[in-house]
């Protein structure tokens, strides 16, 4: 399995940072407890492109996330004011301010991530979460984004992972990034992996040449599913982290999701949202296969991924684009093919097999003689045709006539250009 997570150098001192949409307003450093700091969203009745591309609804007849718990370790989830998330959050906590219980969202980021995972159906709204019947846990660990906001640091993120494991989360979504390979965080991830929890983490938004494409955590830790972002053409978003810790990719450009305070918000960019699509898919797989081990869930996601432009097992696309329908319905083999038992024929069978072998031997002999006769005939014909030609050439290879460099030859047509290099594209 692979590993992942990204962060901005300007927030490295804070420990962990959200890796969400560049359009989000950064959280004020002094946000009051219980306060949502973003405006409610607008209504978007059309189905988002990501939902159309991946088609999670095709898997819902078998699995819709019921009896599965997904922990969202982020900026909190505003389930009170967001109708599509109402009654979805079964427990919450806050590692920044204990007064909020993790049910406020100053940046809107955590509510957006949670919506992609588990938003319920509402009349007149085509957008739905990938696992609409899932139970959510909300742990508020960071409002830090674009250099502003509060963070519980890597120690707080590690505590949130342990908290989610104690609450028996089946999947943990971490759309947070840090550049620090912190031992406390690494150990918390290892404990969650050992506890049979699927951990999904964003690959970060520092994949451009200017940002240096750094190694990020916890995505880069063993046992974590690292997720990069693609656009609607299926190509890697230019800012998506792309290293060996990328295991899967999912939509992460111009994404629509639930907004804190109500409504939906569009134009979201980031591997945070890509990770949420994979977490929702992992919830579908766990719902359809309650006894499946976490590592087998990851293996199923990898094996059923749709091929991406970079091919299989590439730094940019990992194993490919997450495929909810195939992940739920396809079956993969985890063992080698069985060897058929040896044949013990009876005396009558042995006599019959001997007669068959004799017929096969005679058939092979006849076929061989026929092939030899055909080859001899072809050789005779070839010699008969080549002999006069060879005599005319006096058995010397003939070179093609040299093209004369005459002025008249300058009128040869120029090949047609498929693309005009001077045209604007």
C-alpha positions in Angstrom: 0.0 0.0 0.0 1.1 3.5 -0.4 1.4 6.7 1.6 0.8 10.6 1.4 0.0 14.3 2.6 1.1 17.8 1.7 1.5 21.2 3.4 2.6 24.8 2.7 5.9 25.9 4.0 4.3 29.0 5.5 2.2 26.9 7.8 4.7 24.2 8.6 5.1 25.7 12.1 1.4 25.2 12.7 1.9 21.5 12.2 -1.0 20.7 9.8 -2.8 22.7 7.2 -6.0 22.2 5.2 -5.3 21.4 1.5 -8.5 22.6 0.0 -9.8 25.1 -2.4 -7.8 28.2 -3.2 -11.1 30.1 -3.3 -11.9 29.6 0.3 -11.5 32.5 2.7 -8.8 31.8 5.3 -10.0 31.4 8.9 -9.4 34.4 11.2 -6.8 33.5 13.8 -9.1 34.7 16.6 -12.4 33.0 15.4 -14.9 32.8 18.3 -16.0 29.4 19.5 -19.1 28.2 17.9 -18.8 30.6 15.0 -19.1 29.7 11.3 -16.9 32.2 9.3 -18.2 31.6 5.8 -21.4 32.6 4.0 -24.0 29.9 3.2 -23.8 28.5 -0.3 -26.2 28.7 -3.2 -28.5 26.1 -4.7 -27.0 24.0 -7.5 -29.7 21.8 -9.0 -27.6 20.2 -11.6 -25.6 17.0 -11.0 -21.9 17.8 -10.6 -19.5 16.6 -13.2 -17.7 14.4 -10.7 -20.9 12.6 -9.8 -21.6 12.1 -13.5 -18.2 10.8 -14.2 -17.9 8.3 -11.3 -21.6 7.4 -11.0 -21.7 6.3 -7.4 -25.5 5.9 -7.6 -25.1 2.7 -9.6 -23.6 1.1 -6.5 -26.3 2.3 -4.1 -28.8 -0.7 -4.7 -26.2 -2.9 -3.0 -24.3 -0.4 -0.8 -25.0 3.2 0.3 -22.8 3.4 3.4 -25.3 2.2 6.0 -23.7 0.8 9.2 -20.4 2.3 8.1 -18.7 5.1 10.1 -16.4 7.6 8.5 -14.3 10.0 10.6 -13.7 13.5 9.1 -10.5 15.0 10.6 -10.7 18.6 9.4 -12.0 22.0 10.3 -15.3 20.7 11.8 -18.6 19.9 10.2 -21.6 22.2 10.4 -24.3 19.5 10.5 -26.7 21.7 12.4 -27.2 24.3 9.6 -26.5 22.0 6.6 -29.7 20.1 5.8 -27.9 17.4 3.7 -25.7 16.6 6.7 -28.3 16.8 9.4 -28.4 13.7 11.7 -25.4 12.4 9.8 -22.8 13.4 12.5 -23.2 10.9 15.4 -20.3 12.2 17.5 -17.7 15.1 17.4 -14.9 16.6 19.3 -12.6 19.7 19.0 -8.8 19.6 19.5 -8.6 23.4 19.2 -11.5 24.5 21.3 -13.3 21.9 23.4 -16.5 24.1 23.6 -17.5 23.4 20.0 -17.6 19.6 20.0 -16.4 19.7 16.4 -19.8 20.8 15.1 -18.8 24.3 13.8 -16.8 25.0 10.7 -15.1 28.4 10.4 -13.6 27.8 6.9 -16.3 25.6 5.5 -13.7 23.1 4.4 -14.7 20.2 6.7 -18.4 20.6 5.8 -17.4 20.4 2.1 -15.4 17.2 2.6 -18.1 15.6 4.7 -20.7 16.5 2.1 -18.8 14.6 -0.7 -18.6 11.6 1.6 -22.1 11.5 3.1 -24.5 14.2 2.0 -28.1 13.0 2.0 -30.7 13.4 -0.8 -32.8 16.6 -0.7 -35.6 17.6 -3.0 -34.5 19.8 -5.9 -30.8 19.1 -5.2 -28.9 16.7 -7.6 -25.8 16.7 -5.5 -25.4 13.8 -3.1 -22.6 12.2 -1.1 -20.9 9.1 -2.4 -22.1 7.1 0.6 -25.4 9.0 1.6 -26.4 6.6 4.4 -23.0 6.7 6.2 -22.5 7.9 9.8 -20.0 10.7 10.3 -17.6 11.5 13.1 -16.3 15.1 13.2 -12.9 16.0 14.7 -11.9 19.7 14.4 -8.1 19.8 14.2 -7.2 22.7 11.9 -8.5 25.9 10.5 -5.1 26.7 9.0 -5.2 27.6 5.4 -3.1 29.9 3.1 -1.0 30.8 6.1 -3.8 31.8 8.5 -5.9 30.1 11.1 -5.6 27.8 14.1 -4.2 24.3 14.2 -3.9 21.6 16.8 -0.6 20.6 15.1 0.6 17.1 14.3 0.1 16.1 18.0 -3.5 17.1 17.8 -4.0 15.3 14.5 -2.5 12.1 16.1 -4.9 12.5 19.0 -7.8 12.8 16.6 -6.8 9.6 14.8 -6.7 7.7 18.1 -10.1 9.3 19.0 -11.6 8.0 15.7 -10.2 4.5 16.3 -11.7 4.5 19.8 -15.1 5.5 18.3 -14.8 2.5 15.9 -14.4 4.4 12.7 -14.3 2.2 9.6 -12.7 4.9 7.5 -10.7 8.0 8.4 -10.5 10.8 6.0 -7.6 13.2 6.4 -7.7 16.1 4.0 -4.8 17.8 5.9 -1.2 18.0 5.1 2.1 18.5 6.9 5.7 18.5 5.7 6.9 17.1 9.0 7.5 13.3 9.4 6.4 13.4 13.0 7.0 10.3 15.1 3.8 10.8 17.2 1.7 11.1 14.1 3.4 8.2 12.4 2.7 6.0 15.4 -1.0 7.1 15.5 -1.3 6.1 11.9 0.3 2.7 12.5 -2.1 2.1 15.4 -5.1 2.9 13.2 -3.8 0.6 10.4 -3.3 -2.2 13.0 -6.9 -1.6 14.2 -8.3 -2.4 10.7 -9.2 1.1 9.8 -9.0 2.4 6.2 -7.1 5.7 6.2 -7.4 8.0 3.2 -5.3 11.2 3.0 -4.8 14.0 0.5 -1.6 14.2 -1.6 -1.5 18.0 -1.1 -1.7 21.0 -3.4 2.0 21.7 -3.8 2.7 19.6 -6.8 3.6 22.5 -9.2 7.3 23.1 -10.1 7.2 26.4 -8.2 6.0 24.6 -5.0 8.6 21.8 -5.3 6.2 18.8 -5.1 7.3 17.9 -1.5 6.7 14.7 0.3 3.7 15.1 2.6 2.2 13.3 5.6 0.3 11.4 6.6 -0.3 10.4 3.0 3.3 9.1 2.7 3.0 6.8 5.7 2.6 3.0 5.1 -0.9 1.7 5.0 -2.4 5.1 4.0 -4.3 5.5 0.7 -2.8 8.7 -0.9 -5.1 10.6 -3.3 -4.3 13.0 -6.0 -6.6 15.3 -8.0 -7.8 15.2 -11.6 -9.9 17.6 -13.7 -12.9 16.7 -15.8 -10.7 15.6 -18.7 -9.1 12.9 -16.4 -5.7 14.6 -16.3 -3.8 15.5 -13.2 -4.6 18.9 -11.7 -1.4 20.9 -12.1 -1.1 21.6 -8.3 -1.8 18.0 -7.2 1.0 16.3 -5.4 2.5 13.5 -7.4 5.0 11.1 -5.9 5.1 7.4 -5.1 2.7 8.0 -2.2 -0.2 8.7 -4.7 -2.3 5.5 -4.9 -5.4 6.8 -6.5 -6.8 9.9 -8.1 -10.3 11.4 -8.1 -12.0 14.7 -9.1 -10.5 17.7 -7.4 -11.1 20.6 -9.8 -14.3 22.8 -10.0 -16.0 20.5 -7.4 -19.4 21.2 -5.9 -20.3 20.2 -2.3 -22.2 21.3 0.8 -21.4 24.6 2.5 -21.5 25.5 6.2 -24.7 27.3 6.9 -26.6 25.6 4.1 -26.7 25.3 0.3 -23.8 24.2 -1.9 -20.6 25.9 -3.0 -18.9 25.4 -6.4 -15.5 26.0 -7.8 -13.7 24.0 -5.2 -10.2 22.8 -6.1 -7.9 20.6 -4.2 -6.8 17.1 -3.3 -8.9 17.4 -0.1 -12.0 16.8 -2.2 -10.4 14.0 -4.2 -9.6 12.2 -0.9 -13.3 12.6 0.1 -14.4 10.8 -3.1 -12.1 7.9 -2.3 -13.3 7.8 1.4 -16.9 7.7 0.2 -16.0 4.8 -2.1 -14.2 3.0 0.7 -17.3 3.3 2.8 -19.4 1.7 0.0 -17.0 -1.2 -0.2 -17.0 -1.7 3.6 -20.8 -1.5 3.6 -21.0 -4.2 1.0 -18.3 -6.3 2.6 -18.6 -5.9 6.4 -15.9 -8.5 7.2 -13.3 -7.3 4.6 -10.0 -6.2 6.1 -8.8 -2.7 5.6 -5.9 -3.8 3.4 -8.2 -5.8 1.2 -10.5 -2.7 0.8 -7.4 -0.8 -0.4 -6.5 -3.7 -2.7 -10.0 -3.7 -4.1 -9.9 0.0 -4.8 -6.6 -0.3 -6.6 -7.5 -3.3 -8.7 -10.8 -1.8 -9.9 -9.6 1.7 -10.6 -10.2 3.1 -14.1 -6.9 3.4 -16.1 -5.6 7.0 -16.1 -3.5 8.8 -18.8 -0.3 8.1 -16.9 -0.8 4.3 -17.0 -0.9 2.0 -14.0 1.3 2.6 -11.0 2.5 6.1 -12.0 3.6 8.9 -9.7 0.9 11.2 -11.0 -2.1 8.8 -11.1 -1.2 5.9 -8.8 -3.3 2.9 -9.8 -5.8 5.1 -11.6 -9.2 6.8 -11.1 -11.3 5.5 -8.3 -14.3 3.6 -9.6 -17.2 3.2 -7.1 -19.3 0.7 -9.1 -16.4 -1.6 -9.9 -15.1 -1.4 -6.4 -18.4 -2.6 -5.0 -19.4 -5.2 -7.7 -16.2 -6.5 -9.1 -14.5 -9.4 -7.5 -10.7 -9.8 -7.3 -8.7 -13.0 -6.7 -6.4 -12.9 -3.7 -4.9 -16.4 -4.3 -3.1 -18.2 -7.0 -5.1 -20.4 -9.4 -5.6 -24.0 -8.1 -3.9 -26.9 -9.8 -6.2 -29.5 -11.2 -5.9 -33.0 -9.7 -4.0 -35.6 -11.7 -5.9 -37.9 -14.0 -5.9 -41.7 -13.3 -7.5 -43.4 -16.3 -9.0 -46.9 -16.2 -7.7 -49.7 -18.4 -10.4 -49.1 -21.0 -9.6 -45.4 -21.0 -5.9 -46.2 -21.5 -6.7 -48.3 -24.5 -8.9 -45.5 -26.0 -6.2 -43.0 -25.3 -3.6 -45.2 -27.1 -5.9 -45.3 -30.2 -6.3 -41.6 -30.1 -2.5 -41.1 -29.8 -2.0 -43.3 -32.9 -4.4 -41.3 -35.0 -2.8 -38.1 -33.8 0.7 -39.5 -34.8 -0.5 -40.4 -38.3 -2.3 -37.0 -38.7 0.9 -35.2 -37.7 2.9 -37.3 -40.2 0.5 -36.5 -43.0 0.5 -32.8 -42.2 4.3 -32.8 -42.2 4.6 -34.5 -45.6 2.0 -32.1 -47.1 3.9 -29.0 -45.7 7.2 -30.3 -47.1 5.6 -30.8 -50.6 4.2 -27.3 -50.6 7.6 -25.8 -49.6 9.3 -27.7 -52.4 6.8 -26.5 -55.0 7.2 -22.9 -53.8 11.0 -23.2 -54.0 10.8 -24.5 -57.6 8.5 -21.6 -58.6 10.8 -19.1 -57.0 13.9 -20.4 -58.7 12.1 -20.5 -62.1 11.1 -16.8 -61.7 14.4 -15.6 -60.3 16.7 -17.4 -62.8 15.8 -15.2 -65.8 15.9 -12.0 -63.6 19.3 -13.0 -62.2 20.7 -13.6 -65.7 19.5 -10.2 -66.9 21.2 -8.5 -63.8 24.2 -10.8 -64.2 23.5 -11.8 -60.5 24.2 -8.4 -59.1 22.1 -6.3 -56.8 20.6 -3.4 -58.6 20.5 0.1 -56.9 17.6 2.4 -57.4 18.2 5.1 -59.9 19.6 8.3 -58.4 17.3 11.3 -58.3 18.6 14.1 -60.4 19.0 17.5 -58.8 17.5 19.5 -61.6 15.9 22.9 -61.1 12.6 21.4 -62.5 12.4 19.1 -59.5 11.9 22.0 -57.1 8.2 21.9 -57.8 7.6 18.9 -55.5 4.5 19.6 -53.3 5.1 20.3 -49.6 3.3 17.9 -47.1 0.2 19.5 -45.6 0.7 20.7 -42.0 -2.0 19.3 -39.6 -1.6 22.2 -37.2 -0.7 25.8 -38.0 2.1 26.7 -35.6 1.2 30.4 -35.9 -2.5 29.8 -35.0 -3.6 30.7 -31.5 -4.9 27.7 -29.5 
